[in-house]
Structures are given as C-alpha cells and as structure tokens.
C-alpha cells in the first residue's frame, strides 16, 4: 500500500517527528510533498526529496497540513507565528502532549481545523499505537488522510472525547517506558537470585520481546495467555500471587503510576 497526501509542513523533526516521516516515506509518500522546519538539524540528514526551510520562510508556504511535533515547553513560542497558515485554511495536526484544542486554537489566533494525536515511540519501528481526535472543523476527508498517514507507523484508534487524552497519554503514550522498566526490574531480580548481570538482562529482554510477539500473533486475551503459562501450585503461580496482590501488587502500583502521568499531562495543559 502506498500513501497519497496533501502538502505537509513538519514542525520539528526530533525522534517522534523523524519516526513519522520515515514511516510515511517507507509507505510510499512522495518526499517532495514534505517540508521540514527544525533549526536543530542539517538538511543533509533528511531523506532525499524532503526540503528543509527556516521558520521565517515556512510561514509563507502554501500547505494543506501542518504537523506540530515540538516539545510542550516551546509550543507557546512557536505556534503563534503560524497564524497566517491557519487563516489560509491549513489544518493542524498536533502530537504535543497536554495541549488542548482550546489552547492550540488560541495560539493560532482563532478557530482552526485541528487534530490531536498521541503516538508512542514504537512508531519508529512501525509498531506504535496512535490515538487521534479531531475537532468539529476537521472534514471527513482530512480525517481519512491523517488516519492513513498514521497507519503507516502503527495501529490507529480514534477517541470519542478530548477528556480521554490524559488517560491515553498515561497508558499508551508513556507505556513503552513502563515495559522497559519492567525489563530492568526483572534483570535486577535475576542478579539478586544469583545470575550474571549480562545473562540476566538477555533473559529478561528476550522474555518480554517473545511474550509481546506471542500476544501479537495470538487471538487469545492477555488473561488467557497468562493462564496458559500458569500451572496450579507451580512457580509461575507463586510469583503471580505476589504480582496480583490487590493491595501491594503490580495492579495498584501501575494505577498509581498512570495517575501521576495523567495528572502531569493535565498540568501541561495549563
């Protein structure tokens, strides 16, 4: 499958911006349709055909979609310069954490077509999960285009309401870090049990990679897959008795961690 899209301006080409760009091009997007704005990179590092322009020059461009992939801490200083694009009818696609439709439209000087997006870092290998939400000014045609763009880098889900975005940020947006930390914790526990550090890390890492691949390939639920590997009275059951403790286990710990992430996402909106 190849992609077709309108003219795209990509504001910010850091890890997430570059991951999306590479995914689009790998799925057949014409590189000449993409222009990048990022003072921190050299144009020679971009794929052939993709143009790099200065922030000043970018404001005068005639583009259909402006993808905003900058840090939340700098968007207030950057986005107002693109009011002329909003007035000319350019739609804005924001992956900026915690910035609501109201905030984005205020920065753009008034009503604008805006889609909010929460991707996660596995988009860099085409295995991300991407939550999308459009404001009422976004056309169905534009929703189709942006959905196709993001399907190039992972699984797309459309949200029903903006109030869901903080929870999505806490679950899938930050989720890869939780999994990586799980690998670290498993490896440390292996060392405590007497394994060499390098061996313990290999075992922990490949166990998580393999479990993810198994879940991806299986129609069974996570609960069923867990039950399949748990023999009554066995070693796995002994471990899960600790991990699934309703007071001190993994469930309440993750709930506490994700609430902290959601609260921080909400704080970034103010």
TORVEXBA-737807 format. One record per atom (N, C-alpha, C): x, y, z. Coordinates in steps of 0.001 Angstrom, whole numbers, padded with zeros to 6 digits, always signed. Each point is the difference from the previous one (the first is absolute). Layout:
BEGIN
XYZ
...
//
This chain:
BEGIN
+000843-001194+000000
-000843+001194+000000
+000874+001237+000000
-000348+000974-000818
+000730+001262-000019
-000890+001102+000532
+000629+001073+000442
-000730+001132+000549
-000106+001113-001022
-001098+000709+000053
-000111+001253-000733
-000458+001039+001008
+000483+001199-000123
-000357+001021+000975
+000156+001369-000617
-000502+000974+000726
+000154+001379-000430
+001398+000480+000398
+000229+001276-000231
+001302+000580+000352
+000105+000109+001518
+001120-000488+000536
+000172-000110+001447
+001177+000848+000462
-000222+000755+001079
+001068+000721+000684
+000209-000675+001343
+001208-000480+000256
+000328-000694+001249
+000806+000938+000886
-000624+000456+001091
+000681+000876+000957
+000652-000865+001072
+001303-000162-000087
+000720-000834+000948
+000272-001368-000585
+001284-000343-000062
+000381-001299-000567
+000946-000712+000963
-000418-000041+001280
+000734-000770+000998
-000354-001473-000118
+000080-000725+001112
-000236-001447-000062
-001378-000342-000561
-001039+000623+000550
-001348-000354-000427
-000300+000538-001391
+000392+001246-000258
-000227+000565-001322
+000701-000795-001082
+001250-000391+000254
+000752-000761-000994
-000582-001410-000159
-000458-000597+001089
-000595-001335-000096
-001237+000024-000890
-000826+001038+000157
-001184+000114-000848
+000394+000231-001448
+000954+000901-000219
+000448+000293-001361
+000513-001258-000691
+000847-000753+000675
+000543-001225-000596
-001110-001004-000307
-000969-000096+000901
-001111-000916-000235
-000817+000388-001216
-000256+001292-000145
-000764+000469-001166
+000733-000310-001297
+001289+000294-000016
+000775-000214-001224
+000128-001488-000315
+000153-000819+001037
+000095-001444-000214
-001280-000583-000580
-001128+000668+000273
-001274-000467-000533
-000353+000664-001328
+000945+000770-000570
-000207+000506-001347
-000380+001453-000130
+000023+000773+001090
-000299+001426-000116
+001079+000692-000820
-000407+000849-000929
+000938+000747-000838
+000781+000975+000881
+001326-000137+000105
+000772+000887+000884
-000106+001471-000381
-000309+000291-001250
-000092+001401-000418
-001218+000698+000590
-000930-000775+000599
-001172+000611+000623
+000278+000445+001431
+001192-000311+000527
+000314+000290+001402
+001080+001070+000112
-000281+001009+000815
+000985+001022+000340
+000201-000017+001509
+001249+000064+000436
+000341-000094+001426
+000503+001341+000508
-000413+000338+001217
+000527+001167+000711
+000596-000490+001312
+001307+000124+000142
+000668-000386+001246
+001388+000616+000004
+000188+001084+000763
+001308+000675+000022
+001126-000863+000550
-000337-001135+000647
+001009-000821+000654
+000585-001071-000909
-000494-000128-001235
+000517-001053-000867
+000599+000580-001267
+000802-000806-000668
+000613+000346-001282
-000820-000650-001107
-000247+000751-001058
-000793-000526-001101
+000575-001250-000619
+001309-000178+000107
+000635-001180-000594
-000388-001291+000711
-000561+000119+001210
-000406-001193+000746
-001408-000465-000369
-000706+000787-000790
-001362-000353-000385
-000006-000920-001218
-001039-000791-000158
-000103-000857-001189
-000014+000830-001281
+000484-000582-001073
+000015+000683-001291
-001409+000449-000375
-000084+001244-000447
-001274+000534-000457
-000749+000802+001028
+000318-000202+001290
-000638+000763+001067
+000753+001310+000180
-000738+001093+000038
+000626+001318+000046
+000039+000533+001429
+001106+000644+000370
+000141+000679+001287
-000038+001497-000234
-000863+000711+000743
-000082+001452-000127
+000108+000635+001380
+000259+001283+000019
+000095+000738+001255
-001395+000283+000539
-000116+000256+001310
-001309+000360+000548
-000613+001205-000702
+000818+000997-000304
-000521+001203-000658
-000577-000322-001371
+000704-000825-000764
-000473-000346-001343
-001224-000913+000042
-000104-000810+001038
-001089-000979+000050
-001365+000651+000141
-000040+001167+000624
-001273+000676+000244
-000678+000401-001305
+000788+000216-001032
-000547+000439-001284
-000400-001159-000908
+000233-001235+000415
-000281-001148-000860
-001500-000247-000140
-000368-000561-001120
-001382-000403-000247
-000089-001508+000229
-000450-000409+001181
-000064-001421+000348
-001407-000345+000467
-000322-001277-000077
-001327-000466+000400
-000033-000488+001442
+001126-000554+000461
+000057-000584+001337
+001304+000377+000674
-000105+000555+001204
+001179+000349+000794
+000058-000955+001190
+001023-000842+000022
+000179-000977+001075
+000893+000620+001072
-000542+000174+001191
+000706+000677+001090
+000609-001058+000912
+001327-000142-000072
+000710-001049+000740
+001112+000611+000838
-000345+001059+000749
+000972+000673+000860
-000314-000324+001456
+000898+000375+000905
-000187-000262+001420
-001089+000915+000575
-000763-000497+001002
-001042+000840+000601
+000541+001305+000560
+001247-000032+000469
+000569+001178+000651
+000297+001143-000970
+000032-000272-001304
+000359+001052-000960
-001126+000352-000950
-001111-000725+000045
-001045+000232-000992
-000608+001395+000106
-000079+000540+001228
-000574+001338+000157
+000811+001059-000727
+001293-000238-000151
+000866+000958-000689
+000015-000219-001511
-000328-001212-000433
+000140-000355-001416
-001298+000149-000789
-001101-000505+000554
-001216-000131-000805
-000635+001322-000433
+000023+001071+000824
-000630+001242-000459
+000537+000527-001328
+001230-000318-000339
+000557+000453-001282
-000740-000610-001181
-000753-001082+000250
-000690-000698-001089
-001480+000376-000109
-000371+001108+000660
-001354+000527-000172
-000347+000237-001471
+000925+000535-000829
-000340+000206-001417
-000406-001289-000707
+000624-001120+000356
-000378-001269-000615
-001416-000388+000398
-000330+000185+001277
-001352-000326+000463
-001036+000853-000719
+000313+001276-000182
-000935+000884-000701
-000173-000401-001460
+001029-000614-000586
-000091-000437-001400
-000653-001376-000139
-000380-000607+001118
-000718-001263-000061
+000831-001241+000233
+001276+000163+000358
+000829-001164+000322
-000549-000704+001238
-000047-001312-000041
-000392-000787+001169
+001241-000314+000832
-000192-000139+001309
+001117-000251+000914
-000181-001353+000684
+001116-000735+000047
+000030-001347+000555
+001039+000019+001114
-000456-000052+001256
+000897+000201+001142
+000264-001289+000763
+001289-000308+000203
+000365-001129+000869
+000538+000514+001339
-000280+001256+000305
+000543+000637+001200
-000808-000422+001224
+000662-000579+000970
-000659-000509+001201
-000664+001113+000794
-001260-000223+000401
-000661+000875+000950
-000577+001281-000550
+000118+000259-001283
-000510+001249-000565
-001369-000243-000635
-001023+000606+000596
-001382-000229-000403
-000333+000718-001297
-001163-000342-000560
-000479+000712-001180
-000106+001496+000283
-000543+000332+001173
-000166+001413+000352
+001345+000722+000017
+001002-000621+000617
+001326+000615+000058
+000602+000146-001388
-000090-001047-000802
+000589+000034-001345
-000670+001063-000865
-001330+000092+000068
-000698+000999-000805
+000298+001413+000492
+000169+000157+001302
+000392+001314+000525
+001364+000405-000536
+000944-000934-000007
+001337+000289-000520
-000022+000301-001492
-001003-000545-000697
-000116+000225-001444
-000870+001205-000332
-000473+000700+001029
-000720+001242-000226
-001482-000134-000234
-000567-001186+000212
-001433-000162-000200
-000350-001371-000515
-001256-000184-000416
-000454-001312-000471
+000885-000572-001099
+000317-001287+000119
+000852-000670-000987
-000343-001481-000015
+000325-000652-001104
-000156-001454-000093
+001186-000648+000700
-000268-000741+001080
+001082-000576+000804
-000293-001469+000302
+001004-000823-000175
-000048-001392+000440
+001074-000191+001059
-000391-000553+001146
+000972-000345+001032
+000396-001464-000154
+001261-000269+000290
+000541-001344-000188
+000891-000359+001182
-000161-001212+000512
+000912-000510+001014
+000615-001295-000518
+001206+000079-000563
+000708-001205-000434
+000881-000518+001129
+000683-001099-000215
+001045-000422+000931
+001240-000417-000784
+001100-000190+000702
+001290-000149-000678
+000121-001219-000910
-000757-001082+000183
+000112-001093-000970
-000432+000355-001426
-000489+001222-000218
-000248+000416-001392
+001293-000062-000802
+001149+000096+000689
+001289-000011-000701
+000280-001340-000666
-000719-001052+000416
+000154-001313-000640
-001326-000466-000601
-000918+000953-000209
-001279-000331-000610
-000950-000750+000898
+000250+000027+001328
-000805-000756+000949
-000608+000893+001077
-000198+001273-000333
-000573+000907+000975
-001497-000196+000149
-000551+000651+001006
-001452+000140+000098
-000265+001491+000064
-000917+000462-000834
-000199+001422-000208
-001459+000343+000244
-000257+000832+001003
-001356+000452+000295
-000230+001346-000673
-001118+000129-000713
-000315+001222-000731
-001345+000549+000454
-000111+001324-000039
-001254+000679+000322
-000067+001279-000817
-001114+000203-000702
-000161+001172-000862
-001024+000956+000592
+000249+001304-000169
-001017+000961+000411
-001072+000108-001094
-001132+000661+000295
-001122+000003-000955
+000307+000647-001346
+001071+000783-000098
+000312+000666-001269
+000782-000888-000972
+000367-001184+000433
+000759-000913-000860
-000958-000795-000889
+000257+000004-001292
-000855-000716-000945
+000254-001506+000067
-000972-000769-000473
+000170-001451-000063
+001150-000373-000928
+000164+000780-001081
+001097-000270-000936
+001350+000160+000685
+000130+001044+000830
+001262+000219+000708
+000231-001087+001041
-001060-000438+000667
+000142-001095+000962
+000511-001262-000696
-000480-000235-001202
+000450-001173-000752
+001481+000108-000347
+000422+001196-000448
+001409+000215-000358
+000901-000195+001209
-000344+000633+001124
+000861-000094+001180
-000014-001413+000580
-001147-000665-000064
-000041-001383+000455
+000924-000888-000817
+000014+000209-001320
+000885-000779-000874
+001465+000294+000291
+000314+001270+000244
+001377+000365+000323
+000483-000734+001242
-000836-000039+001031
+000439-000598+001251
-000070-001521-000021
-000852-000574-000836
-000003-001459-000148
+001315-000500-000590
+000763+000899-000610
+001309-000376-000537
+001000-000321+001101
-000287+000425+001233
+000960-000208+001089
-000596-000762+001185
-001207-000532-000151
-000559-000765+001100
-001501-000172-000083
-000591-000324+001134
-001440-000216+000126
-000678+001303+000398
-001024+000394-000743
-000698+001260+000246
-001325-000259+000708
-000268+000781+001045
-001306-000007+000657
-000504+001438+000062
-001287+000177-000257
-000616+001327+000096
-000716+000115+001331
+000249+001080+000716
-000630+000221+001298
-001355+000670-000172
-000843-000143+001038
-001335+000590-000028
-000026+001401+000581
+000932+000285+000907
-000083+001257+000736
+001387+000427+000468
+000225+001309+000061
+001308+000513+000394
+000347-000360+001441
-001023-000240+000820
+000253-000351+001401
+000752-001324+000131
+000026-000801-001067
+000711-001280+000040
+001507+000144-000222
+000436+001166-000468
+001379+000127-000460
+001029-000150+001121
-000285+000506+001191
+000969-000138+001094
+000197-001469+000370
-001097-000769+000015
+000104-001424+000321
+000741-000760-001093
-000254+000365-001260
+000712-000635-001114
+001494+000292+000098
+000328+001238+000332
+001402+000379+000173
+000658-000867+001072
-000720-000205+001099
+000541-000786+001112
+000125-001480-000341
-000919-000516-000826
+000012-001432-000310
+000929-000334-001165
-000335+000449-001187
+000802-000386-001170
+001124+000973-000306
-000210+001290+000275
+001060+000971-000283
+001252-000265+000819
-000187-000185+001298
+001127-000267+000897
+000257-001491+000185
-000917-000833-000467
+000053-001432+000249
+001289-000710-000361
+000629+000326-001150
+001250-000696-000313
+001052+000124+001097
+000042+001145+000675
+000980+000167+001079
-000281-000960+001149
-001281-000277+000255
-000335-000946+001068
+000531-001395-000345
-000148-000378-001267
+000467-001323-000429
+001521-000085+000095
+000681+001069-000423
+001461+000003+000082
+000452-000086+001458
-000714+000701+000881
+000342-000062+001417
-000271-001386+000581
-001034-000674-000517
-000265-001378+000416
+001177-000904-000344
+000559+000177-001198
+001177-000781-000395
+001152+000267+000966
+000225+001279+000320
+001070+000344+000947
-000223-000678+001350
-001248+000052+000478
-000307-000573+001312
+000164-001519-000004
-000438-000655-001071
+000166-001454-000100
+001476-000378-000028
+000790+000776-000741
+001434-000291-000081
+000673+000177+001360
-000375+001060+000728
+000579+000214+001338
-000383-001146+000935
-001250-000440-000096
-000444-001107+000855
+000765-001282-000317
+000303-000201-001280
+000792-001169-000387
+001385+000028+000610
+000597+001192+000042
+001327+000151+000606
-000066-000318+001497
-001057+000495+000657
-000167-000278+001427
-000104-001503+000258
-000591-000705-000960
-000146-001458+000131
+001256-000772-000390
+001046+000745-000413
+001281-000649-000246
+000456-000086-001439
-000759+000567-000941
+000404-000054-001408
+001015+001087-000320
+000907-000236-000948
+000889+001070-000471
-000840+001124-000624
+000475+001237+000137
-000770+001158-000452
-000351-000069-001489
+000983-000329-000833
-000250-000032-001445
-001013-001076-000367
+000150-001175+000566
-000939-001086-000274
-001404+000365+000462
-000089+000610+001165
-001297+000364+000548
-000720+000994-000909
+000743+000974-000543
-000609+000979-000893
-000472-000647-001301
+000803-000903-000551
-000417-000704-001227
-001295-000770+000247
-000060-000718+001102
-001191-000785+000310
-001226+000891+000192
+000167+001100+000723
-001124+000904+000249
-000478+000652-001294
+000943+000528-000762
-000342+000701-001249
-000703-000936-000991
+000578-001159-000229
-000567-000906-000997
-001310-000624+000474
-000180-000122+001305
-001279-000476+000518
-001115+000980-000331
+000259+001287+000203
-001013+001019-000291
-000237+000121-001503
+001072-000034-000789
-000148+000048-001459
-000823-001194-000487
+000327-001180+000499
-000709-001201-000419
-001452-000005+000436
-000256+000457+001228
-001377+000051+000490
-000836+000964-000837
+000602+001136-000375
-000711+000948-000853
-000306-000582-001365
+000964-000705-000568
-000206-000625-001307
-001081-001075+000072
-000004-000773+001078
-001020-001029+000181
-001387+000625+000103
-000120+001063+000777
-001288+000669+000149
-000458+000604-001324
+000945+000538-000773
-000322+000587-001296
-000514-001062-000973
+000559-001199+000097
-000356-001067-000942
-001228-000793+000432
-000402+000141+001253
-001079-000830+000535
-001327+000754+000050
-001111-000690-000257
-001316+000629+000160
-000452+000034+001457
+000743-000664+000879
-000396-000091+001403
+000255+001305+000741
-000770+000217+001059
+000185+001179+000841
+001259-000139+000839
+000436+001128+000554
+001165-000032+000889
-000272-000899+001202
-001229+000049+000510
-000345-000832+001157
+000099-001489-000340
-000449-000367-001197
+000076-001404-000416
+001446-000440-000180
+000799+000843-000617
+001413-000332-000199
+000710-000161+001340
-000360+000860+000955
+000589-000127+001340
-000405-001331+000629
-001277-000337-000105
-000483-001251+000589
+000650-001219-000651
+000275+000118-001295
+000591-001133-000721
+001384-000379+000518
+000721+000974+000558
+001360-000274+000460
+000053-000210+001518
-001179+000013+000640
-000056-000086+001462
-000576-001340+000443
+000849-000863+000490
-000448-001293+000533
-000382+000167+001468
-001143-000549+000421
-000393+000101+001412
+001097-000536+000927
+000367+000802+000973
+001013-000416+000955
+001416+000047-000513
+000203+000535-001201
+001331+000033-000593
+000756+001287+000291
+001147+000142-000662
+000870+001158+000242
-000639+001304-000475
-000643-000033-001180
-000638+001212-000516
-001131+000442+000913
-000782-000956+000491
-001093+000326+000913
+000526+000660+001271
+001146-000469+000488
+000587+000591+001207
+000390+001452-000244
+000570+000269-001167
+000384+001371-000329
-001223+000890-000199
-001016-000517-000706
-001188+000807-000277
-000796+000306+001260
+000107-000858+001000
-000669+000289+001270
+000520+001307+000591
+001279+000264-000202
+000598+001258+000458
-000379+001139-000944
+000173-000231-001309
-000242+001062-000978
-001462+000424-000073
-000924-000930+000291
-001423+000297-000130
-000669+000298+001333
+000794+000237+001031
-000547+000397+001295
-000775+001308-000172
-001238+000030+000463
-000855+001165-000238
+000435+001245+000765
+000839-000178+000996
+000459+001152+000764
+001393+000463-000354
+000897-000946-000256
+001411+000351-000200
+000562-000464-001340
-000820-000587-000839
+000496-000574-001243
+000169+000993-001134
+000198-000555-001182
+000267+000811-001184
-001191+000863-000387
-001218-000513+000202
-001198+000750-000379
-000105+001354+000677
-000011+000045+001340
-000084+001300+000672
+001217+000879-000246
+001174-000609-000186
+001202+000793-000272
-000112+000701-001354
-000464-000736-001022
-000172+000605-001317
-001097+001054+000013
-001067-000249+000748
-001068+000994+000097
+000530+001305+000589
+000841-000110+001015
+000596+001185+000620
+000934+000707-000974
+000818-000778-000715
+000940+000581-000958
-000731+000697-001137
-001046-000635-000525
-000721+000587-001124
-000791+001227+000414
-000482+000030+001234
-000672+001210+000481
+000979+001162+000052
+001241-000281+000423
+001022+001054+000024
+000265+000527-001408
+000044-000900-000983
+000223+000417-001384
-001174+000812-000524
-001225-000445+000284
-001188+000722-000459
-000088+001375+000647
+000324+000070+001286
-000012+001294+000692
+001017+000949-000617
+001161-000515-000349
+001027+000844-000611
-000433+000469-001383
-000659-000872-000750
-000524+000398-001305
-000996+001136+000149
-000844-000101+001019
-000977+001053+000255
+000679+001304+000397
+001081-000097+000789
+000745+001198+000405
+000615+000707-001202
+000474-000774-000974
+000621+000592-001186
-000994+000787-000835
-001293-000271+000206
-001028+000715-000752
-000212+001405+000535
+000440+000250+001226
-000240+001308+000610
+001184+000937-000196
//
